[in-house]
Amino acid sequence: MARDDCGSCRLPKYFRLLVKWNDNGTIGLGPSPLHRVVLVESDLLEETYQRIEALVGTSIRHIVFEAERAAAKATIDALVPGPLWPLVRNRIVMHPGSKGLQHLARFAGLANAHTIFYHVFRGSMASVENPMNRDIFAAMVVGAFESAEGLPHDYDWAEVGGKLYLIIMPAEKKPDIAGRMVPEVIPPLPGNLRLERCPRCNIPAALSHLSWDLPNAVITDTRRGVRMSFIDGYAFSTVFRELIAELGEDIVPVIVEASREHTQRMMEETEFMSSATGPEDAFNVFLDLMPVYGQGNPVARDYSEGSISVSIENPYSVHLLAGQMLALHQGMRGTPGTVSIDEYALQKVRITVE
């Protein structure tokens, strides 16, 4: 451990410059508040997409890829003001810029990538170890290249001698569906949250169970042995928006149920309910953890004998949050519930379970 590392969390001192837990229920990556990320289990999206594919009987990976590609491009676009892009798009800046993005990927628990070659505007190849998900990571990298170079790109994976390589190359154009995948990058609403933090590295104290293996790009929840990753905060909503547009509202319960099952398993494995002093305490503790993971800011809550309700500002995904609230209700009451979602204003949602 280096002298500047946090003695408690073992994170480098400059971690606090890259990842910022804001006072409005969001986590920022880099200097721009628009570059929002969410800390999730690395398998959450894959499990959700597999459930949807099993229901509809067809692959949705093209939607997932294009949404992740667009979200990555949009969030990186937000880091550089438009007038400065002509100054950025040159070989002097872009080579160290690509190194910086690889370093960011390790911090985020996405993958350990190292450049083999990078010919600006003509293609790149990198060795990749421990990708949290091949398809999603590739989409993020393609989006980053499109933001940096201002050109459409494509990718391919290659395995040589037991090692994995990601190849990125310019493309003539994107698929037609890509035009529909532009995420809604909206400035988050302000807040006044105060999280208990590690005084040295600024990480919330509630995340002390995480283990950070930065060289290998692996973040582990030591309570359960599951991998965690910082994922951009826009792709969730974009994927679900387009699935609903293509498949209809019948897909909504599938998304919600996938989130409910995932959350219920997490609660069982961490013995969440038994660690609380009662149902109401569990309700409040659960909501207080939302900002820790960047899921949103619970600004109003109501607990009664027959129902629970929460108003959330800056929600990362109203459908995944609805599933989480269903799992919480079932853990507290011991019986299933019925959920309603009311997006009553921009960046505001009210979720009620009865």
C-alpha positions in Angstrom: 0.0 0.0 0.0 1.4 3.4 -1.0 1.8 6.1 1.6 -1.0 8.2 0.2 -3.5 5.2 0.1 -6.4 5.2 2.5 -5.5 3.0 5.5 -9.1 1.8 5.9 -10.3 1.4 2.3 -6.9 1.0 0.7 -7.9 3.3 -2.1 -5.4 5.7 -3.7 -5.8 9.3 -2.5 -6.8 10.5 -5.9 -9.8 8.2 -5.9 -11.8 11.1 -4.4 -10.9 13.2 -7.4 -12.5 10.7 -9.8 -15.6 9.4 -8.0 -17.8 11.8 -6.1 -20.9 11.0 -4.0 -23.1 14.0 -4.4 -25.7 15.4 -2.0 -28.6 14.6 -4.4 -28.5 10.8 -4.6 -26.2 10.6 -7.6 -22.6 9.5 -8.0 -20.4 11.5 -10.4 -17.4 10.2 -12.3 -15.1 13.0 -13.3 -15.7 16.7 -13.1 -19.1 16.9 -14.8 -22.4 16.3 -12.9 -23.8 14.9 -16.1 -21.3 12.0 -16.0 -23.5 9.9 -13.7 -22.7 6.4 -12.6 -24.5 3.8 -10.5 -22.8 1.1 -8.3 -24.5 -2.2 -9.1 -23.9 -5.9 -9.1 -22.1 -6.7 -12.3 -24.6 -9.4 -13.2 -27.7 -7.3 -12.6 -28.1 -6.2 -16.3 -27.3 -9.6 -17.7 -29.8 -11.4 -15.5 -32.5 -8.8 -16.4 -31.8 -9.1 -20.1 -31.8 -12.9 -20.0 -35.2 -12.9 -18.3 -36.7 -10.6 -21.0 -35.2 -12.7 -23.8 -36.7 -15.8 -22.3 -40.1 -14.1 -22.3 -40.1 -12.6 -25.8 -38.2 -15.5 -27.4 -35.7 -13.4 -29.2 -32.4 -11.6 -28.6 -32.5 -8.0 -27.4 -28.7 -7.6 -27.5 -28.7 -5.2 -30.4 -30.9 -2.8 -28.2 -28.6 -3.3 -25.2 -25.5 -2.7 -27.2 -26.8 0.5 -28.9 -28.1 1.9 -25.7 -24.8 1.3 -23.9 -22.8 2.7 -26.8 -25.0 5.9 -26.9 -24.9 6.3 -23.1 -21.1 6.0 -23.0 -20.7 8.6 -25.8 -23.2 11.0 -24.2 -21.5 10.9 -20.8 -18.0 11.4 -22.3 -19.3 14.1 -24.5 -20.4 15.9 -21.4 -16.8 16.0 -20.1 -15.6 18.3 -22.8 -17.4 21.5 -23.9 -18.4 21.5 -27.6 -16.1 24.3 -28.7 -13.0 22.5 -27.3 -13.5 19.2 -29.3 -11.4 20.4 -32.2 -8.5 20.9 -29.8 -9.0 17.5 -28.2 -9.2 15.5 -31.4 -5.5 15.2 -32.2 -2.8 12.6 -31.6 -1.0 14.5 -28.8 -4.1 14.5 -26.7 -5.9 11.3 -27.7 -3.1 8.8 -26.8 -2.9 9.8 -23.2 -6.7 10.2 -23.2 -7.1 6.5 -24.1 -4.8 5.6 -21.2 -6.8 7.7 -18.9 -10.0 5.9 -19.9 -8.4 2.5 -19.3 -7.4 3.7 -15.8 -11.0 4.8 -15.3 -12.3 1.4 -16.3 -10.1 -0.2 -13.6 -11.5 2.1 -11.0 -15.0 1.4 -12.1 -14.6 -2.4 -11.9 -15.3 -2.8 -15.6 -12.1 -4.4 -17.0 -8.4 -4.4 -16.9 -7.4 -3.2 -20.4 -4.0 -2.3 -21.8 -3.3 -0.9 -25.3 -1.5 -3.0 -27.8 -1.6 -0.4 -30.5 -3.7 2.7 -31.2 -3.6 4.5 -34.6 -5.7 7.6 -34.1 -8.7 7.5 -36.5 -7.6 4.1 -37.9 -8.2 1.6 -35.2 -7.0 0.2 -31.9 -6.4 -3.1 -30.1 -6.1 -3.7 -26.4 -5.7 -6.8 -24.2 -8.6 -7.2 -21.8 -8.8 -9.1 -18.5 -11.7 -9.6 -16.2 -14.4 -7.8 -18.2 -17.6 -7.4 -16.1 -19.6 -8.3 -19.3 -18.0 -8.5 -22.8 -20.9 -7.0 -24.7 -21.5 -4.2 -22.3 -17.8 -3.3 -21.9 -17.3 -3.4 -25.7 -20.3 -1.0 -26.2 -18.8 1.4 -23.6 -15.4 1.4 -25.4 -17.0 1.9 -28.8 -19.0 4.8 -27.4 -15.9 6.3 -25.9 -14.1 6.1 -29.3 -17.0 7.6 -31.1 -17.0 10.5 -28.6 -13.3 11.0 -28.8 -12.8 10.7 -32.6 -16.2 11.9 -33.8 -16.6 8.8 -36.1 -18.8 5.7 -36.1 -16.9 2.6 -34.9 -17.3 -1.2 -34.7 -15.5 -3.9 -32.7 -14.5 -7.5 -32.6 -13.1 -9.9 -29.9 -10.2 -12.2 -30.5 -8.7 -14.9 -28.3 -5.1 -15.8 -29.0 -3.0 -18.0 -26.8 -5.5 -17.9 -24.0 -5.6 -14.1 -23.9 -8.5 -11.9 -24.8 -8.2 -8.9 -27.1 -10.7 -6.1 -28.1 -10.3 -4.6 -31.6 -11.9 -1.3 -32.3 -12.0 0.0 -35.9 -13.8 2.9 -37.8 -17.1 2.0 -39.4 -19.0 3.5 -42.3 -22.2 4.0 -40.3 -24.2 2.9 -37.3 -27.3 0.6 -37.5 -30.6 2.5 -38.0 -31.7 1.7 -34.5 -28.8 3.7 -33.1 -30.6 6.9 -33.9 -33.3 6.0 -31.4 -30.9 5.3 -28.6 -29.8 8.8 -27.6 -30.2 8.9 -23.8 -31.9 11.7 -21.9 -28.9 13.3 -20.2 -30.6 15.7 -17.8 -28.9 17.7 -15.1 -29.9 16.2 -11.7 -31.9 18.1 -9.2 -30.1 19.5 -6.2 -30.2 17.9 -2.8 -29.0 18.3 0.8 -28.0 14.7 1.7 -25.3 14.1 4.2 -23.6 10.7 4.0 -21.3 9.3 6.7 -17.9 9.0 4.9 -14.4 7.7 5.3 -12.4 10.9 6.3 -9.5 10.0 4.1 -10.9 8.7 0.8 -14.4 10.1 1.0 -16.2 6.8 0.2 -19.4 6.3 2.2 -18.9 4.3 5.4 -21.8 2.1 4.3 -19.6 0.7 1.6 -16.9 -0.6 4.0 -17.8 -4.2 3.0 -16.3 -3.6 -0.5 -12.9 -4.9 -1.5 -11.1 -2.9 -4.2 -8.6 -4.9 -6.4 -7.6 -2.0 -8.7 -4.8 -3.8 -10.7 -7.3 -6.5 -11.8 -10.3 -4.1 -12.0 -12.4 -6.1 -9.6 -14.7 -4.6 -6.9 -16.1 -7.3 -4.5 -18.9 -7.2 -2.0 -17.1 -9.3 0.6 -20.4 -10.2 2.4 -21.6 -12.2 -0.5 -18.6 -12.7 -2.8 -20.3 -10.9 -5.7 -18.7 -8.5 -8.1 -19.7 -4.9 -8.3 -19.2 -2.3 -11.0 -19.8 1.4 -11.6 -22.2 1.5 -14.7 -23.3 4.7 -16.5 -26.5 6.0 -15.1 -28.4 6.4 -18.4 -28.3 3.1 -20.3 -30.8 1.4 -17.9 -33.6 3.8 -18.8 -32.7 3.9 -22.5 -32.8 0.1 -22.9 -36.1 -0.2 -21.0 -37.6 2.8 -22.9 -36.9 1.2 -26.2 -38.0 -2.3 -25.1 -41.3 -0.8 -24.0 -41.6 1.1 -27.3 -41.0 -2.1 -29.3 -42.7 -4.7 -27.1 -45.4 -2.7 -25.3 -46.2 -2.2 -21.7 -46.4 -5.9 -21.1 -42.6 -5.9 -20.7 -42.7 -3.6 -17.7 -43.7 -6.4 -15.1 -40.9 -8.5 -16.4 -38.3 -5.8 -15.7 -39.8 -5.1 -12.3 -40.0 -8.8 -11.4 -36.3 -9.4 -12.4 -35.3 -6.5 -10.1 -37.5 -7.9 -7.3 -35.9 -11.3 -7.5 -32.4 -9.9 -7.6 -33.1 -7.6 -4.6 -34.8 -10.4 -2.6 -31.8 -12.6 -3.1 -29.4 -9.8 -1.9 -31.5 -9.3 1.2 -31.5 -13.0 2.0 -27.8 -13.4 1.5 -27.0 -10.3 3.6 -29.6 -11.2 6.3 -30.9 -7.7 5.8 -34.2 -8.1 7.6 -32.8 -9.8 10.6 -30.2 -7.0 11.1 -33.0 -4.5 11.4 -34.9 -3.8 14.7 -38.2 -4.0 12.9 -40.0 -3.5 9.6 -40.1 0.3 9.8 -36.4 0.4 10.7 -35.7 -1.9 7.7 -37.7 0.4 5.5 -35.7 3.5 6.5 -32.3 1.8 6.3 -33.1 0.5 2.8 -34.1 3.9 1.5 -31.0 5.5 3.2 -28.8 3.1 1.1 -30.2 4.3 -2.2 -27.9 7.4 -2.4 -24.9 5.3 -1.4 -25.3 3.3 -4.6 -26.2 6.4 -6.7 -29.8 5.2 -7.2 -31.5 8.4 -6.3 -32.6 10.7 -3.5 -35.6 9.5 -1.4 -37.1 12.9 -0.4 -40.3 11.7 1.1 -41.3 8.4 2.6 -44.5 6.9 4.1 -44.7 3.7 6.2 -48.1 2.4 7.2 -49.6 -0.9 8.3 -50.8 -1.7 4.8 -48.5 0.0 2.4 -45.1 1.7 1.8 -44.5 4.7 -0.4 -41.4 6.7 -1.4 -40.8 9.8 -3.6 -37.4 9.7 -5.2 -35.6 12.5 -7.0 -33.0 11.7 -9.7 -34.0 8.0 -10.0 -31.6 5.8 -11.9 -34.3 3.5 -13.2 -37.9 3.7 -12.1 -38.6 0.1 -13.1 -35.6 -1.3 -11.2 -36.5 0.8 -8.2 -40.0 -0.5 -8.3 -38.7 -4.0 -8.2 -36.5 -3.1 -5.2 -39.5 -1.7 -3.3 -41.5 -4.8 -4.0 -38.8 -7.0 -2.6 -38.6 -4.8 0.5 -42.3 -4.9 1.0 -42.3 -8.7 0.8 -39.4 -8.9 3.2 -41.2 -6.7 5.7 -44.7 -8.2 5.4 -44.0 -11.7 4.3 -46.5 -11.5 1.5 -46.3 -10.2 -2.2 -47.4 -6.7 -3.0 -48.7 -4.6 -5.9 -46.6 -1.7 -7.1 -47.6 1.5 -8.8 -45.3 4.0 -10.4 -46.1 7.7 -10.7 -43.5 9.8 -12.6 -45.2 13.1 -11.4 -42.4 15.5 -12.6 -39.1 15.5 -14.4 -36.5 13.5 -12.4 -39.2 12.7 -9.8 -41.1 9.5 -9.2 -43.4 8.2 -6.5 -43.4 4.4 -5.9 -46.1 2.8 -3.8 -46.5 -0.8 -2.8 -49.7 -2.1 -1.3 
